[in-house]
Amino acid sequence: QQVGYPLRMICHTVNRVDPIPYDTPKPAGHTRFVCVSDTHSRTDGIQMPYGDVLLHTGDFTELGLPSEVKKFNDWLGSLPYEFKIVIAGNHELTFDKDFMADLVKQDYYRFPSVSKLKPEDFDNVQSLLTNCLYLQDSEVTVKGFRIYGTPWWSCFFPEWGFNLPRGQSLLDKWNLVPEGIDILMTHGPPLGFRDWVPKELQRVGCVELLNTVQRRVRPKLHVFGGIHEGYGIMTDGYTTYINASTCTVSFQPTNPPIIFDLPNPQAS
């Protein structure tokens, strides 16, 4: 895998996709996925639709405080989905051990409430997520679908967690994604797909992630969040890209969950 495929080679025809209405009957032989992201501890008023598998692509807390993680886990426990799969985002500070190690060395505290935590408070914070399958650079197979989840993204928000410089550092993470994955869960978007930030007048998605998705892994579904303004669905004709950010740019949890049906894998 090389850094930087020529963009002219990878940019297929891109189309926006309308979301499936919640009352649409699920086709026979399909699994319905319910996609959310960036709920930021604001789950109380979210109306969750019918589905089989919940996919949450990170930023389920404000700062990754254990109390926030427990609240999120309680919410997950109230949901009826057969499987619930979760990855972290840049706001889950306590899930990023390197970030936390650096934070306690700083002379000033950007995140006072996090800095006051004792190591034993967050060393095994993932264990608080008892009502879901938590993925971090790892894979799980549910209902025959191979799903891979990873929290990393580029340095649009360098002062937060799970941040790596663009280029080889991120590519090393993307190279961990196995071929043959059906669903890829990342926190941030690939370049050109629901990654436009109007205030900055720029796209902030990762070109190396785009290369990985389109040139090597080619999942059927790529779900992410991170960029609240990018909420919505697009396709390149093979992979469907869903930015499932629940919160708007003003952190109002008003973007509804997105449902997506995939045909069940054929038994080998």
C-alpha positions as a Markdown table, in Angstrom:
| # | Residue | x | y | z |
|---|---|---|---|---|
| 1 | Gln | 0.0 | 0.0 | 0.0 |
| 2 | Gln | 1.5 | 3.3 | -1.1 |
| 3 | Val | 0.8 | 6.8 | 0.1 |
| 4 | Gly | -1.3 | 8.9 | -2.2 |
| 5 | Tyr | -2.9 | 7.2 | -5.2 |
| 6 | Pro | -3.5 | 9.7 | -7.9 |
| 7 | Leu | -7.0 | 11.1 | -7.2 |
| 8 | Arg | -8.0 | 10.8 | -10.8 |
| 9 | Met | -7.7 | 7.0 | -10.4 |
| 10 | Ile | -10.0 | 6.7 | -7.3 |
| 11 | Cys | -12.8 | 9.3 | -7.7 |
| 12 | His | -15.6 | 7.3 | -9.1 |
| 13 | Thr | -19.1 | 8.7 | -9.9 |
| 14 | Val | -20.4 | 10.1 | -6.6 |
| 15 | Asn | -24.1 | 10.4 | -5.9 |
| 16 | Arg | -26.1 | 11.5 | -3.0 |
| 17 | Val | -28.6 | 9.0 | -1.6 |
| 18 | Asp | -31.9 | 9.6 | 0.1 |
| 19 | Pro | -32.3 | 7.9 | 3.5 |
| 20 | Ile | -34.7 | 5.0 | 3.8 |
| 21 | Pro | -38.0 | 6.0 | 5.5 |
| 22 | Tyr | -38.4 | 4.2 | 8.8 |
| 23 | Asp | -41.7 | 2.6 | 7.8 |
| 24 | Thr | -40.1 | 0.9 | 4.7 |
| 25 | Pro | -40.5 | -2.9 | 5.1 |
| 26 | Lys | -37.2 | -4.7 | 5.4 |
| 27 | Pro | -36.7 | -6.9 | 2.3 |
| 28 | Ala | -36.6 | -10.6 | 2.9 |
| 29 | Gly | -33.2 | -12.0 | 3.5 |
| 30 | His | -31.7 | -8.6 | 4.6 |
| 31 | Thr | -30.3 | -7.2 | 7.8 |
| 32 | Arg | -31.3 | -3.7 | 8.9 |
| 33 | Phe | -28.5 | -1.6 | 10.3 |
| 34 | Val | -29.3 | 1.5 | 12.4 |
| 35 | Cys | -26.4 | 4.1 | 12.2 |
| 36 | Val | -25.7 | 6.8 | 14.7 |
| 37 | Ser | -22.7 | 8.8 | 15.7 |
| 38 | Asp | -21.7 | 11.9 | 17.7 |
| 39 | Thr | -24.4 | 11.6 | 20.3 |
| 40 | His | -22.3 | 13.4 | 22.9 |
| 41 | Ser | -24.3 | 12.3 | 25.9 |
| 42 | Arg | -27.4 | 13.7 | 24.4 |
| 43 | Thr | -29.4 | 10.5 | 23.8 |
| 44 | Asp | -32.5 | 11.2 | 25.9 |
| 45 | Gly | -34.6 | 12.5 | 23.1 |
| 46 | Ile | -33.4 | 10.4 | 20.2 |
| 47 | Gln | -36.2 | 8.4 | 18.6 |
| 48 | Met | -34.6 | 5.0 | 17.6 |
| 49 | Pro | -36.1 | 3.1 | 14.7 |
| 50 | Tyr | -36.6 | -0.6 | 14.2 |
| 51 | Gly | -33.5 | -2.5 | 13.1 |
| 52 | Asp | -31.4 | -5.5 | 13.8 |
| 53 | Val | -27.9 | -4.1 | 14.4 |
| 54 | Leu | -26.9 | -0.7 | 15.9 |
| 55 | Leu | -23.7 | 0.9 | 14.6 |
| 56 | His | -22.3 | 3.8 | 16.7 |
| 57 | Thr | -19.2 | 5.4 | 15.2 |
| 58 | Gly | -17.9 | 7.4 | 18.2 |
| 59 | Asp | -18.2 | 10.6 | 20.2 |
| 60 | Phe | -20.8 | 9.0 | 22.5 |
| 61 | Thr | -19.5 | 11.2 | 25.3 |
| 62 | Glu | -18.2 | 14.8 | 25.9 |
| 63 | Leu | -14.9 | 13.9 | 27.4 |
| 64 | Gly | -14.9 | 10.2 | 28.0 |
| 65 | Leu | -15.5 | 10.5 | 31.7 |
| 66 | Pro | -16.5 | 7.2 | 33.3 |
| 67 | Ser | -19.8 | 8.7 | 34.4 |
| 68 | Glu | -20.6 | 9.6 | 30.8 |
| 69 | Val | -19.6 | 6.1 | 29.6 |
| 70 | Lys | -21.9 | 4.5 | 32.2 |
| 71 | Lys | -24.8 | 6.8 | 31.1 |
| 72 | Phe | -24.2 | 5.8 | 27.5 |
| 73 | Asn | -24.0 | 2.1 | 28.4 |
| 74 | Asp | -27.3 | 2.4 | 30.3 |
| 75 | Trp | -28.9 | 3.9 | 27.1 |
| 76 | Leu | -27.5 | 1.0 | 25.0 |
| 77 | Gly | -29.0 | -1.4 | 27.5 |
| 78 | Ser | -32.5 | 0.1 | 26.9 |
| 79 | Leu | -32.3 | -0.5 | 23.2 |
| 80 | Pro | -33.8 | -3.7 | 21.6 |
| 81 | Tyr | -31.3 | -4.4 | 18.9 |
| 82 | Glu | -29.9 | -7.9 | 18.6 |
| 83 | Phe | -26.3 | -6.5 | 18.3 |
| 84 | Lys | -24.9 | -3.1 | 19.2 |
| 85 | Ile | -21.4 | -2.2 | 17.9 |
| 86 | Val | -19.5 | 0.8 | 19.1 |
| 87 | Ile | -16.2 | 2.5 | 18.3 |
| 88 | Ala | -14.6 | 5.5 | 20.1 |
| 89 | Gly | -14.2 | 9.0 | 18.7 |
| 90 | Asn | -11.9 | 11.9 | 19.4 |
| 91 | His | -14.1 | 12.9 | 22.4 |
| 92 | Glu | -13.5 | 9.6 | 24.2 |
| 93 | Leu | -10.3 | 10.9 | 25.7 |
| 94 | Thr | -9.9 | 8.2 | 28.3 |
| 95 | Phe | -10.0 | 5.5 | 25.7 |
| 96 | Asp | -6.8 | 6.8 | 24.1 |
| 97 | Lys | -4.1 | 5.7 | 26.5 |
| 98 | Asp | -1.3 | 7.7 | 24.8 |
| 99 | Phe | -3.4 | 10.9 | 24.9 |
| 100 | Met | -4.0 | 10.4 | 28.6 |
| 101 | Ala | -0.4 | 9.8 | 29.4 |
| 102 | Asp | 0.5 | 13.1 | 27.6 |
| 103 | Leu | -2.3 | 15.0 | 29.3 |
| 104 | Val | -1.1 | 14.4 | 32.8 |
| 105 | Lys | 2.4 | 15.7 | 31.9 |
| 106 | Gln | 1.1 | 19.1 | 30.7 |
| 107 | Asp | 1.7 | 22.2 | 32.8 |
| 108 | Tyr | -1.8 | 23.4 | 32.0 |
| 109 | Tyr | -5.0 | 21.5 | 31.9 |
| 110 | Arg | -7.1 | 21.9 | 28.8 |
| 111 | Phe | -9.5 | 19.3 | 30.2 |
| 112 | Pro | -9.6 | 19.8 | 34.0 |
| 113 | Ser | -12.2 | 17.2 | 34.7 |
| 114 | Val | -10.3 | 14.6 | 32.8 |
| 115 | Ser | -6.9 | 15.6 | 34.2 |
| 116 | Lys | -8.2 | 15.1 | 37.8 |
| 117 | Leu | -9.0 | 11.4 | 37.1 |
| 118 | Lys | -6.8 | 8.8 | 38.7 |
| 119 | Pro | -5.3 | 6.2 | 36.4 |
| 120 | Glu | -7.4 | 3.5 | 38.1 |
| 121 | Asp | -10.5 | 5.5 | 37.2 |
| 122 | Phe | -10.0 | 5.0 | 33.4 |
| 123 | Asp | -7.4 | 2.3 | 32.9 |
| 124 | Asn | -10.1 | -0.2 | 31.9 |
| 125 | Val | -12.8 | 2.3 | 30.8 |
| 126 | Gln | -13.8 | 0.0 | 27.9 |
| 127 | Ser | -15.0 | -2.5 | 30.5 |
| 128 | Leu | -17.9 | -0.1 | 31.3 |
| 129 | Leu | -19.4 | -0.8 | 27.9 |
| 130 | Thr | -21.2 | -4.0 | 28.9 |
| 131 | Asn | -24.2 | -3.6 | 26.6 |
| 132 | Cys | -22.3 | -3.6 | 23.2 |
| 133 | Leu | -19.4 | -4.9 | 21.2 |
| 134 | Tyr | -16.6 | -2.4 | 21.4 |
| 135 | Leu | -14.2 | -2.3 | 18.5 |
| 136 | Gln | -10.8 | -0.6 | 18.5 |
| 137 | Asp | -8.6 | -1.6 | 15.5 |
| 138 | Ser | -10.5 | -4.9 | 15.6 |
| 139 | Glu | -13.1 | -7.0 | 13.8 |
| 140 | Val | -16.2 | -8.9 | 14.7 |
| 141 | Thr | -18.6 | -11.0 | 12.6 |
| 142 | Val | -22.3 | -10.6 | 13.4 |
| 143 | Lys | -25.1 | -12.2 | 11.4 |
| 144 | Gly | -22.6 | -13.2 | 8.8 |
| 145 | Phe | -21.2 | -9.7 | 8.2 |
| 146 | Arg | -17.6 | -8.9 | 8.9 |
| 147 | Ile | -17.4 | -5.5 | 10.6 |
| 148 | Tyr | -14.2 | -3.6 | 11.4 |
| 149 | Gly | -14.0 | -0.6 | 13.7 |
| 150 | Thr | -11.2 | 2.0 | 14.2 |
| 151 | Pro | -11.3 | 5.4 | 16.0 |
| 152 | Trp | -8.4 | 7.2 | 14.4 |
| 153 | Trp | -8.5 | 10.2 | 12.2 |
| 154 | Ser | -6.5 | 13.2 | 10.9 |
| 155 | Cys | -5.5 | 16.3 | 12.8 |
| 156 | Phe | -8.4 | 18.6 | 12.1 |
| 157 | Phe | -8.9 | 18.5 | 15.9 |
| 158 | Pro | -5.3 | 17.9 | 17.0 |
| 159 | Glu | -5.9 | 18.7 | 20.7 |
| 160 | Trp | -8.3 | 15.7 | 21.1 |
| 161 | Gly | -8.0 | 12.0 | 21.2 |
| 162 | Phe | -7.1 | 9.4 | 18.6 |
| 163 | Asn | -5.5 | 12.0 | 16.4 |
| 164 | Leu | -2.7 | 11.2 | 14.0 |
| 165 | Pro | -0.9 | 13.2 | 11.4 |
| 166 | Arg | -2.0 | 12.8 | 7.8 |
| 167 | Gly | 0.1 | 10.5 | 5.6 |
| 168 | Gln | 2.0 | 7.4 | 6.8 |
| 169 | Ser | 0.9 | 7.5 | 10.4 |
| 170 | Leu | -2.7 | 7.2 | 9.5 |
| 171 | Leu | -2.0 | 4.9 | 6.6 |
| 172 | Asp | -0.4 | 2.5 | 9.0 |
| 173 | Lys | -3.7 | 2.3 | 10.9 |
| 174 | Trp | -5.8 | 1.9 | 7.7 |
| 175 | Asn | -3.4 | -0.9 | 6.6 |
| 176 | Leu | -4.6 | -2.9 | 9.6 |
| 177 | Val | -8.1 | -3.1 | 8.0 |
| 178 | Pro | -8.4 | -6.6 | 6.5 |
| 179 | Glu | -9.6 | -7.2 | 3.0 |
| 180 | Gly | -13.0 | -8.7 | 2.7 |
| 181 | Ile | -14.7 | -6.5 | 5.3 |
| 182 | Asp | -18.4 | -5.9 | 4.7 |
| 183 | Ile | -18.8 | -2.9 | 6.9 |
| 184 | Leu | -16.1 | -0.4 | 7.9 |
| 185 | Met | -16.7 | 1.8 | 11.0 |
| 186 | Thr | -14.4 | 4.8 | 11.4 |
| 187 | His | -14.9 | 8.0 | 13.4 |
| 188 | Gly | -13.8 | 10.4 | 10.7 |
| 189 | Pro | -14.8 | 10.6 | 7.0 |
| 190 | Pro | -12.8 | 9.8 | 3.9 |
| 191 | Leu | -11.9 | 12.6 | 1.6 |
| 192 | Gly | -14.8 | 13.8 | -0.6 |
| 193 | Phe | -17.6 | 12.0 | 1.2 |
| 194 | Arg | -19.7 | 14.0 | 3.7 |
| 195 | Asp | -16.5 | 15.8 | 4.9 |
| 196 | Trp | -17.2 | 19.4 | 4.0 |
| 197 | Val | -16.8 | 22.0 | 6.8 |
| 198 | Pro | -18.5 | 25.2 | 5.5 |
| 199 | Lys | -16.9 | 27.4 | 8.2 |
| 200 | Glu | -13.4 | 26.4 | 7.1 |
| 201 | Leu | -14.4 | 26.2 | 3.4 |
| 202 | Gln | -12.6 | 22.9 | 3.1 |
| 203 | Arg | -13.0 | 19.2 | 3.0 |
| 204 | Val | -11.3 | 17.5 | 6.0 |
| 205 | Gly | -11.6 | 13.9 | 5.1 |
| 206 | Cys | -8.6 | 11.6 | 4.8 |
| 207 | Val | -7.3 | 10.8 | 1.4 |
| 208 | Glu | -5.5 | 7.7 | 2.7 |
| 209 | Leu | -8.7 | 6.4 | 4.1 |
| 210 | Leu | -10.4 | 7.0 | 0.7 |
| 211 | Asn | -7.7 | 5.1 | -1.0 |
| 212 | Thr | -8.0 | 2.2 | 1.4 |
| 213 | Val | -11.8 | 2.0 | 1.0 |
| 214 | Gln | -11.9 | 2.4 | -2.8 |
| 215 | Arg | -8.7 | 0.7 | -3.9 |
| 216 | Arg | -8.2 | -2.2 | -1.4 |
| 217 | Val | -10.9 | -3.0 | 1.1 |
| 218 | Arg | -14.0 | -2.0 | -0.8 |
| 219 | Pro | -16.6 | -2.6 | 1.9 |
| 220 | Lys | -20.3 | -2.6 | 1.1 |
| 221 | Leu | -20.9 | 0.0 | 3.8 |
| 222 | His | -18.6 | 2.7 | 5.4 |
| 223 | Val | -20.2 | 4.4 | 8.4 |
| 224 | Phe | -18.6 | 7.3 | 10.2 |
| 225 | Gly | -19.3 | 10.7 | 11.8 |
| 226 | Gly | -17.0 | 13.3 | 13.3 |
| 227 | Ile | -18.0 | 16.1 | 11.0 |
| 228 | His | -21.4 | 17.1 | 12.2 |
| 229 | Glu | -22.1 | 19.3 | 9.1 |
| 230 | Gly | -21.6 | 16.3 | 6.8 |
| 231 | Tyr | -24.6 | 14.2 | 8.0 |
| 232 | Gly | -26.1 | 12.2 | 5.1 |
| 233 | Ile | -25.5 | 9.4 | 2.6 |
| 234 | Met | -23.5 | 9.1 | -0.6 |
| 235 | Thr | -22.3 | 6.3 | -2.8 |
| 236 | Asp | -19.5 | 5.8 | -5.3 |
| 237 | Gly | -21.5 | 3.1 | -7.0 |
| 238 | Tyr | -20.1 | 0.2 | -4.9 |
| 239 | Thr | -19.6 | 1.4 | -1.4 |
| 240 | Thr | -22.3 | 3.4 | 0.5 |
| 241 | Tyr | -21.0 | 6.1 | 2.8 |
| 242 | Ile | -23.0 | 7.2 | 5.8 |
| 243 | Asn | -22.1 | 10.2 | 7.9 |
| 244 | Ala | -24.4 | 9.3 | 10.9 |
| 245 | Ser | -23.7 | 12.4 | 13.1 |
| 246 | Thr | -26.6 | 12.8 | 15.4 |
| 247 | Cys | -25.6 | 16.2 | 16.7 |
| 248 | Thr | -25.6 | 19.2 | 14.5 |
| 249 | Val | -22.7 | 21.7 | 14.4 |
| 250 | Ser | -24.4 | 23.5 | 17.3 |
| 251 | Phe | -24.4 | 20.1 | 19.2 |
| 252 | Gln | -28.2 | 19.7 | 19.0 |
| 253 | Pro | -29.1 | 16.0 | 18.7 |
| 254 | Thr | -31.6 | 16.5 | 15.9 |
| 255 | Asn | -30.2 | 14.5 | 13.0 |
| 256 | Pro | -32.2 | 11.2 | 13.0 |
| 257 | Pro | -30.6 | 7.8 | 12.9 |
| 258 | Ile | -30.0 | 6.4 | 9.4 |
| 259 | Ile | -31.2 | 2.9 | 8.5 |
| 260 | Phe | -29.6 | 0.8 | 5.8 |
| 261 | Asp | -30.5 | -2.7 | 4.6 |
| 262 | Leu | -27.9 | -5.2 | 3.4 |
| 263 | Pro | -28.6 | -8.6 | 1.9 |
| 264 | Asn | -27.5 | -11.4 | 4.2 |
| 265 | Pro | -24.2 | -13.0 | 3.2 |
| 266 | Gln | -24.6 | -16.4 | 1.5 |
| 267 | Ala | -23.6 | -19.3 | 3.8 |
| 268 | Ser | -20.5 | -20.9 | 2.6 |
